């Protein structure tokens, strides 16, 4: 299961104000998932599932709720993909490509 995480992001607001948004562009031929890894124990919180997209998509995700829930000022973005399976459990494809660009975390 391929996965990648960002460096630590420190000092993000955890009170709910200001709001915190994740902006990114993506293109993919397999579904993939975004989690937030929080605190020293790197506890995983699911954030979003990205669906197939043949064209580049820009998305804005409000991650304020995740930050308020975890109350951790250190976070990492964690992306994971798994190849899709058929109803019999076999892989429906042997390879997958996920492209991510222009990742920004903003708060205002």
QUIWO-V637305 format. One record per residue. N is the residue number from 1. RES is the residue in one letter. OMEGA is omega in whole degrees, -180 to 180 (NA if undefined). NEAR is the number of other C-alpha atoms within 8 Angstrom. Layout:
BEGIN
N/RES/OMEGA/NEAR
N/RES/OMEGA/NEAR
END
This chain:
BEGIN
1/X/180/6
2/X/180/6
3/X/179/8
4/X/179/7
5/X/177/8
6/X/169/7
7/X/178/6
8/X/170/7
9/X/-176/9
10/X/174/7
11/X/178/6
12/X/180/9
13/X/-178/11
14/X/-177/11
15/X/-176/8
16/X/177/10
17/X/4/6
18/X/176/8
19/X/-180/11
20/X/-178/13
21/X/172/12
22/X/177/12
23/X/175/13
24/X/173/12
25/X/-179/12
26/X/176/12
27/X/-174/13
28/X/174/13
29/X/174/10
30/X/175/13
31/X/173/13
32/X/-170/12
33/X/174/12
34/X/174/13
35/X/170/12
36/X/174/14
37/X/-170/12
38/X/171/15
39/X/-177/10
40/X/-179/5
41/X/180/5
42/X/177/7
43/X/-174/8
44/X/176/8
45/X/178/9
46/X/-179/8
47/X/-172/10
48/X/172/7
49/X/178/8
50/X/179/8
51/X/-179/8
52/X/178/9
53/X/179/10
54/X/180/7
55/X/175/5
56/X/177/8
57/X/171/8
58/X/-178/8
59/X/175/7
60/X/-179/8
61/X/177/7
62/X/-178/9
63/X/-180/11
64/X/-178/11
65/X/179/8
66/X/180/10
67/X/179/15
68/X/-179/10
69/X/-175/6
70/X/-177/7
71/X/178/8
72/X/-178/9
73/X/173/13
74/X/-178/12
75/X/170/12
76/X/171/12
77/X/-176/11
78/X/-179/12
79/X/-179/11
80/X/174/11
81/X/172/11
82/X/-179/9
83/X/-179/13
84/X/179/9
85/X/175/10
86/X/179/8
87/X/178/5
88/X/178/5
89/X/177/6
90/X/175/7
91/X/179/9
92/X/172/8
93/X/-175/8
94/X/-179/6
95/X/176/5
96/X/179/9
97/X/174/7
98/X/176/10
99/X/-180/7
100/X/-178/9
101/X/172/7
102/X/178/7
103/X/178/9
104/X/171/7
105/X/-177/8
106/X/173/8
107/X/-177/7
108/X/NA/5
END
